[in-house]
Amino acid sequence: MRRRAFRSTRRRTFSGSARLLVGAGLVVALMSAVSGTAAAVPPPPPNPSDSDLAAAGSRVDSSLGAVGDLINQVAAANQQLAQLDNDVAIKREDVNRALVDLQNARDAADLAAQVVATAQQALADAGGQIQAAQQKFDEFARSSYTQGSGVASVASFLGSTGPDDILDRAQVLRVLSNSQNAVLDGLQRARAEEANKESTARESKQQADAASAEAENKKAEAEEAIAVARAALQAQADQKAAIESQRDAAQVQLDAARSDVAGLQGQRAAYSAWEQQKAAEDAAIAAAAAAAKEAAVQAAARVAANQAAAAAAAAAAAGQRAHTDIDDESSSIGDSDSDSSSGTAATPTPKKPRSSGQSNPSLTGSAAIELAIDRGMSQLGVPYSWGGGDENGPTKGIRDGGVADSYGDYNKVGFDCSGLMIYAFAGLGISLPHYTGYQYTAGQQVPSSDMKRGDMLFYGPNASQHVALYLGDGKMLEAPQSGDVVKVSPVRYDGMTPYAVRMVS
């Protein structure tokens, strides 16, 4: 119960009053994002004098071969790093998939428990019917024994007043005889019904036991997947650190070789090019930051004012298990302490299974698309947190034993990529599973070449690495990775799946 209370508290972390502060916080977050982007411009190279350029002319051709080798080493290191990052993303989403499968198995076990309870109640009702039929039969038997059951019994003529009275009493005795046969038939039918209901109850119990065992297996699979992912993440993190060290060393050698080979004349040209690049990027960053800040503030205001969307999101989240909950807190199925005499058994309250594609029918088309985008854009600047985010907003992340832990994601309130999609579409009443592979099949799949504003874009084999929300004009909204924040990025076509997913037509 304490874990459930904690989850409820966590979901309320981003309450209505907190959302009103998003607009103010966006300025700081966007400025931080702009600073990070600006850091992509390298520091200015040295600007040598004319005498330095003349003195370095004899060294221009000495190390061209070494420069080429170092460039190839850096490119190979970067390619290995990209592959490792893709592998890490797949491992993380494998854990999400195992957790979603576990919750689905528990939902099936809860439903089977309800069938058991219904069968037990039917058995109790059948017992009552048998008892009533037996009582009627006993009464008839006693009456027949006392008064005689034959039409010509002497007792049937005692006290008669004449021939007509004798005929009336004979008719009554025939009716009683027919009633006796009806009671016996009814008793036999009741017993047959009891046998059928007992068979149904046993079958329902077997189904409940099988569903419970399946839930336990899914729990074990989830725990095993988490352990495997943690081990793989640690190994990959170590390998990544080693490659980064090699890359940095190669870069230092490359910079030195360039200085020796190209000479100071190349440095002069590089400095001039750097100045132009810096000026162009500064202007582009300033324009992009201003546009993003304005769009985010407007989106946050619209989301805060849209009470219908907030209610739809709350309804979509109501009664659902958090996908990170792997503890089975439900009571056991078919407990031996159940009250068999009353035919009832204590059964857990079933959780509502997550379903996709159910939206508010009063809001469709472009209005629905803009509402989903507004909800996503209102979270610009919110930290990335692996495992974080649900229909009501950002939540604390979870431990992965590797990269996410090194960034403290388990102690951050934020979103991962699939959690951001859950929040964006929850305002339409759409409930998405917290796994990119399942989100890939949640809506209408359209060729990625035909993507439209509001479509979800996926990356990796079978959409197992990443998901983002397409904004149009070559831009997408995403929660990229640990250490980053929710932001707008250029669409990356490398690694994109052949289909985008359209949740709103």
C-alpha positions in Angstrom: 0.0 0.0 0.0 2.9 2.4 0.7 4.2 1.8 -2.8 0.8 2.7 -4.3 0.6 5.8 -2.2 4.0 6.8 -3.3 3.0 6.4 -7.0 -0.1 8.5 -6.4 2.1 11.2 -4.8 4.5 11.0 -7.7 1.8 11.4 -10.2 0.6 14.5 -8.4 4.1 16.0 -8.5 3.3 17.9 -11.7 -0.1 19.3 -10.4 -2.2 22.0 -11.9 -0.6 24.8 -9.9 2.9 23.5 -10.9 1.9 23.6 -14.6 1.2 27.3 -14.3 4.9 27.8 -13.5 6.0 26.1 -16.7 5.8 29.2 -18.8 8.2 31.1 -16.4 10.6 28.1 -16.2 10.7 27.8 -20.0 12.8 30.9 -20.4 15.6 29.5 -18.1 15.3 26.1 -19.7 15.5 27.4 -23.2 18.4 29.6 -22.4 20.2 26.6 -21.0 19.4 24.7 -24.2 20.7 27.6 -26.3 23.9 27.7 -24.3 24.4 23.9 -24.9 23.8 24.4 -28.6 26.2 27.3 -28.7 28.9 25.1 -27.2 28.9 23.1 -30.4 30.9 25.8 -32.1 34.6 25.1 -31.4 36.8 27.6 -29.7 38.6 30.0 -32.0 41.8 28.7 -33.6 45.0 30.7 -33.3 45.5 33.6 -35.7 49.1 33.6 -36.7 51.1 36.6 -37.9 52.6 37.0 -41.4 56.1 36.1 -40.2 54.8 32.9 -38.6 53.1 32.0 -41.8 56.4 32.5 -43.8 58.4 30.4 -41.3 56.0 27.4 -41.4 56.0 27.0 -45.2 58.6 24.3 -45.2 56.6 22.1 -42.8 53.4 22.0 -44.9 53.9 18.6 -46.7 55.5 16.6 -43.9 52.6 14.8 -42.2 49.7 14.5 -44.7 49.6 10.7 -44.4 49.5 10.8 -40.6 46.6 13.2 -40.7 44.6 10.9 -42.9 45.1 7.9 -40.6 44.0 9.9 -37.6 40.9 11.2 -39.4 40.0 7.6 -40.1 40.5 6.5 -36.5 38.2 9.3 -35.2 35.5 8.4 -37.8 35.7 4.7 -36.7 35.5 5.6 -33.0 32.4 7.8 -33.7 30.8 5.0 -35.6 31.3 2.5 -32.8 29.9 5.0 -30.3 26.8 5.4 -32.4 26.2 1.6 -32.5 26.7 1.4 -28.7 24.1 4.2 -28.1 21.6 2.3 -30.3 22.2 -0.9 -28.4 21.6 0.9 -25.1 18.3 2.3 -26.4 17.1 -1.2 -27.4 18.0 -2.7 -24.0 16.1 0.1 -22.2 13.0 -0.4 -24.3 13.2 -4.2 -23.8 12.7 -3.5 -20.1 9.6 -1.3 -20.8 8.2 -4.1 -23.0 8.6 -6.7 -20.3 6.9 -4.5 -17.7 3.9 -3.8 -20.0 3.6 -7.6 -20.7 3.6 -8.2 -16.9 0.7 -5.8 -16.3 -1.3 -7.4 -19.1 -0.8 -10.9 -17.6 -2.0 -9.6 -14.2 -5.1 -8.1 -15.8 -5.9 -11.5 -17.2 -5.4 -13.1 -13.8 -7.8 -10.6 -12.2 -10.5 -11.4 -14.8 -10.1 -15.1 -14.3 -10.6 -14.6 -10.5 -13.9 -12.9 -11.2 -15.0 -15.9 -13.2 -14.1 -18.2 -10.3 -16.2 -16.1 -7.9 -19.2 -16.2 -10.3 -18.9 -20.0 -10.6 -18.8 -20.4 -6.8 -21.9 -18.3 -6.4 -23.7 -20.4 -9.1 -22.8 -23.6 -7.1 -24.3 -22.1 -4.0 -27.5 -21.2 -5.9 -27.7 -24.8 -7.3 -27.3 -26.2 -3.7 -30.3 -24.1 -2.6 -32.4 -25.4 -5.4 -31.5 -29.0 -4.6 -32.4 -28.5 -1.0 -35.8 -27.0 -1.9 -36.6 -29.8 -4.3 -35.6 -32.4 -1.7 -37.9 -30.8 0.9 -40.9 -30.9 -1.4 -40.2 -34.5 -2.2 -40.0 -35.4 1.5 -43.3 -33.7 2.1 -45.0 -35.6 -0.7 -43.6 -38.9 0.5 -44.9 -38.4 4.0 -48.3 -37.4 2.7 -48.4 -40.4 0.4 -47.4 -42.7 3.2 -50.1 -41.4 5.6 -53.0 -41.1 3.2 -52.1 -43.8 0.5 -51.1 -43.0 -3.0 -53.4 -45.3 -5.0 -56.6 -44.0 -6.6 -58.6 -46.9 -5.1 -57.1 -46.5 -1.5 -59.7 -47.1 1.2 -58.4 -43.9 3.0 -59.4 -41.9 0.0 -63.1 -42.8 0.4 -63.3 -42.1 4.2 -65.6 -39.2 5.0 -67.0 -38.9 1.4 -70.6 -37.8 1.2 -71.5 -39.5 -2.1 -70.4 -40.8 -5.5 -69.5 -37.3 -6.8 -67.3 -36.6 -3.7 -65.5 -40.0 -4.3 -64.8 -39.0 -7.9 -63.4 -35.6 -6.9 -61.1 -37.2 -4.4 -59.8 -39.7 -7.0 -59.0 -36.8 -9.3 -57.0 -35.1 -6.5 -55.0 -38.3 -5.9 -54.1 -38.5 -9.6 -52.8 -34.9 -9.5 -50.7 -35.7 -6.4 -49.2 -38.7 -8.2 -48.3 -36.6 -11.2 -46.8 -34.0 -8.8 -44.6 -36.7 -7.3 -43.2 -37.5 -10.7 -42.5 -33.8 -11.4 -40.6 -33.4 -8.1 -38.4 -36.4 -8.9 -37.7 -35.0 -12.4 -36.9 -31.6 -11.0 -34.5 -33.2 -8.5 -32.7 -35.0 -11.3 -32.4 -31.9 -13.4 -31.1 -29.9 -10.4 -28.4 -32.5 -9.8 -27.4 -32.5 -13.4 -27.2 -28.7 -13.3 -25.0 -29.0 -10.1 -22.6 -31.3 -11.9 -22.4 -28.9 -14.9 -21.7 -26.0 -12.6 -19.1 -27.9 -10.7 -17.3 -28.7 -14.0 -17.5 -25.0 -15.0 -16.1 -23.9 -11.7 -13.2 -26.3 -12.0 -12.4 -25.1 -15.5 -12.6 -21.5 -14.3 -10.3 -22.3 -11.4 -7.8 -23.9 -13.8 -7.9 -20.8 -16.0 -7.3 -18.6 -13.0 -4.4 -20.7 -11.9 -2.9 -20.6 -15.4 -3.3 -16.8 -15.6 -1.7 -16.4 -12.2 1.2 -18.6 -13.2 1.6 -16.6 -16.4 1.7 -13.4 -14.4 4.4 -14.8 -12.2 6.4 -15.9 -15.3 6.0 -12.4 -16.7 7.2 -10.9 -13.5 10.3 -13.2 -13.6 10.9 -12.2 -17.2 10.7 -8.5 -16.3 13.2 -9.0 -13.4 15.5 -11.0 -15.7 15.2 -8.4 -18.4 16.1 -5.6 -16.0 19.2 -7.6 -14.7 20.3 -8.3 -18.3 19.8 -4.7 -19.3 21.8 -3.4 -16.3 24.7 -5.8 -17.0 24.7 -4.9 -20.7 24.5 -1.1 -20.0 27.4 -1.3 -17.6 29.5 -3.2 -20.1 28.6 -0.9 -22.9 29.2 2.2 -20.8 32.7 0.9 -20.0 33.4 0.2 -23.7 32.0 3.6 -24.7 34.3 5.3 -22.2 37.3 3.4 -23.6 36.4 4.4 -27.2 35.8 8.0 -26.1 39.3 8.1 -24.5 40.8 6.7 -27.8 38.8 9.3 -29.8 40.0 12.2 -27.6 43.6 11.0 -27.9 43.2 10.7 -31.6 41.7 14.2 -31.8 44.6 15.7 -29.9 47.0 14.1 -32.3 44.9 15.2 -35.2 44.9 18.8 -34.0 48.7 18.7 -33.6 49.2 17.1 -37.0 47.0 19.7 -38.7 49.0 22.4 -37.1 52.2 20.9 -38.4 50.9 19.9 -41.9 48.7 22.7 -42.8 50.9 25.3 -41.2 50.0 28.6 -39.9 48.6 29.6 -43.2 45.8 26.9 -42.8 45.2 28.3 -39.3 44.7 31.7 -40.7 42.1 30.3 -43.1 40.5 28.3 -40.4 40.2 31.3 -38.2 38.4 33.3 -40.9 36.1 30.4 -41.6 35.4 30.0 -37.8 34.5 33.7 -37.5 31.9 33.3 -40.3 30.5 30.1 -38.9 30.3 31.6 -35.4 28.4 34.6 -36.6 26.0 32.5 -38.7 25.3 30.0 -35.9 24.9 32.8 -33.3 22.2 34.4 -35.5 20.5 31.1 -36.1 20.5 30.1 -32.4 19.1 33.5 -31.4 16.3 33.2 -33.9 15.5 29.6 -33.1 15.5 30.3 -29.3 13.2 33.3 -29.7 10.8 31.3 -31.8 10.9 28.2 -29.6 10.4 30.3 -26.4 7.4 32.1 -27.9 5.8 28.8 -29.1 6.4 27.1 -25.8 4.9 29.9 -23.7 1.8 30.0 -25.9 1.5 26.2 -25.8 1.8 26.1 -22.0 -0.9 28.8 -21.7 -3.3 26.9 -23.9 -2.7 23.6 -22.1 -3.1 25.2 -18.7 -6.5 26.7 -19.8 -7.8 23.5 -21.4 -9.6 21.8 -18.6 -11.3 19.3 -20.9 -7.9 17.9 -22.0 -6.7 17.7 -18.4 -9.9 15.7 -17.5 -9.4 13.4 -20.5 -5.8 12.7 -19.5 -6.9 12.0 -15.9 -9.6 9.6 -17.1 -7.1 7.8 -19.4 -4.8 7.3 -16.4 -7.4 6.3 -13.9 -7.3 2.8 -12.5 -4.2 1.8 -14.5 -1.0 0.2 -13.1 2.1 2.2 -13.4 4.3 0.3 -16.0 7.3 0.4 -13.6 5.3 -1.5 -10.8 6.6 -5.1 -10.8 5.3 -6.1 -7.3 2.1 -8.3 -7.3 0.1 -6.8 -4.5 -3.2 -8.6 -5.3 -4.6 -11.3 -3.1 -4.1 -14.9 -4.1 -6.6 -16.6 -6.4 -8.6 -19.6 -5.0 -7.4 -19.0 -1.4 -8.0 -22.1 0.8 -9.5 -19.8 3.5 -12.4 -18.7 1.2 -15.9 -19.2 2.6 -17.1 -22.3 0.6 -20.4 -22.4 2.4 -21.5 -19.0 1.1 -20.0 -19.6 -2.3 -18.0 -16.3 -2.2 -14.3 -15.6 -2.3 -12.2 -12.5 -1.8 -11.0 -11.4 -5.2 -8.8 -8.4 -6.1 -10.2 -5.4 -7.8 -9.1 -5.7 -11.5 -7.0 -3.0 -13.0 -8.2 -1.4 -16.2 -6.0 -2.6 -19.1 -4.3 0.1 -21.2 -5.9 0.5 -24.5 -4.8 2.6 -27.5 -6.7 4.6 -30.0 -9.6 5.7 -27.8 -10.0 9.4 -28.2 -12.5 12.2 -27.4 -15.0 12.1 -30.3 -15.8 15.7 -29.8 -12.3 16.8 -30.9 -10.9 15.5 -34.1 -8.8 16.7 -37.1 -6.5 19.6 -36.9 -7.8 20.7 -33.5 -7.0 17.4 -32.0 -3.5 17.4 -33.6 -2.8 20.9 -32.3 -3.9 19.9 -28.8 -1.5 17.0 -28.7 1.4 19.2 -30.0 0.5 21.9 -27.4 0.7 19.4 -24.6 4.1 18.2 -25.8 5.5 21.7 -26.5 4.4 22.8 -23.0 7.0 20.4 -21.6 10.0 22.0 -23.4 12.9 22.2 -21.0 11.7 19.5 -18.7 14.6 17.1 -17.8 15.0 13.7 -19.5 14.3 10.9 -17.0 14.4 7.3 -18.1 11.1 5.5 -17.3 9.5 8.9 -16.4 6.2 10.4 -17.6 2.5 9.4 -17.7 -0.8 10.8 -18.8 -0.8 13.5 -16.1 2.7 14.8 -16.7 6.4 14.2 -15.7 7.2 11.6 -13.0 10.3 10.3 -11.3 12.4 8.0 -13.4 13.7 4.5 -12.4 17.1 2.9 -12.0 18.8 1.1 -14.8 22.1 0.3 -13.1 24.1 2.1 -15.8 23.9 5.3 -17.9 20.6 6.6 -16.5 21.8 6.1 -12.9 25.0 8.0 -13.6 22.8 11.0 -14.5 20.5 10.5 -11.5 17.4 9.8 -13.7 15.8 7.9 -10.8 15.8 11.1 -8.8 14.6 13.4 -11.5 11.0 14.3 -12.4 10.7 14.2 -16.2 10.0 12.2 -19.3 11.7 9.5 -21.4 10.8 9.4 -25.1 7.7 7.1 -24.9 6.5 8.8 -21.7 6.4 12.2 -23.5 4.2 10.6 -26.2 1.8 9.2 -23.5 1.4 12.7 -22.1 1.0 14.5 -25.4 -1.9 12.3 -26.6 -3.6 11.8 -23.2 -5.4 15.1 -23.6 -7.4 13.4 -26.4 -8.3 10.5 -24.2 -5.7 8.3 -25.9 -3.8 5.9 -23.6 -0.5 4.7 -25.0 1.7 1.9 -23.6 5.1 2.9 -22.2 7.1 1.1 -24.8 8.1 2.4 -28.3 7.6 -1.0 -29.9 3.9 -1.1 -28.8 3.3 2.6 -29.6 4.5 1.7 -33.2 1.4 -0.4 -33.6 -1.0 1.8 -31.6 -2.3 3.9 -34.6 -2.4 4.0 -38.4 0.9 3.3 -39.9 1.8 5.6 -42.9 5.0 5.7 -45.0 7.5 7.9 -43.3 7.9 9.8 -46.6 4.2 10.9 -46.1 4.6 12.1 -42.5 2.3 14.9 -41.4 2.2 17.3 -38.4 1.2 15.3 -35.3 2.6 11.9 -36.5 4.9 9.9 -34.3 8.4 9.1 -35.8 10.2 5.9 -34.7 13.8 4.8 -34.8 15.6 1.4 -34.6 14.7 -2.2 -35.5 10.9 -2.6 -35.0 10.8 0.9 -33.4 12.8 -0.4 -30.4 15.1 2.7 -29.9 13.3 6.0 -29.9 10.1 7.9 -30.7 9.5 11.6 -31.4 6.5 13.9 -32.4 6.7 15.4 -35.9 6.0 19.2 -35.9 6.4 19.8 -39.6 9.0 21.8 -41.5 11.7 19.2 -40.8 11.3 19.6 -37.0 10.4 17.1 -34.3 9.7 17.2 -30.5 11.6 14.7 -28.4 13.0 13.6 -25.0 16.4 12.6 -26.4 18.6 10.9 -23.7 19.9 11.1 -20.1 21.4 14.5 -19.3 19.3 16.3 -21.9 15.9 18.0 -21.8 12.7 17.9 -23.8 13.4 20.0 -26.9 12.7 20.6 -30.6 15.3 19.0 -33.0 15.8 18.7 -36.7 14.3 15.4 -38.0 16.9 12.6 -38.2 16.4 10.3 -41.1 19.2 7.9 -40.3 17.8 4.9 -38.5 14.1 6.0 -39.0 11.5 3.2 -39.4 9.8 2.9 -42.8 6.5 4.0 -41.2 5.3 6.8 -39.1 2.2 6.4 -36.8 -0.8 8.6 -37.1 -3.1 8.7 -34.0 -5.4 11.4 -35.3 -6.7 11.6 -38.8 
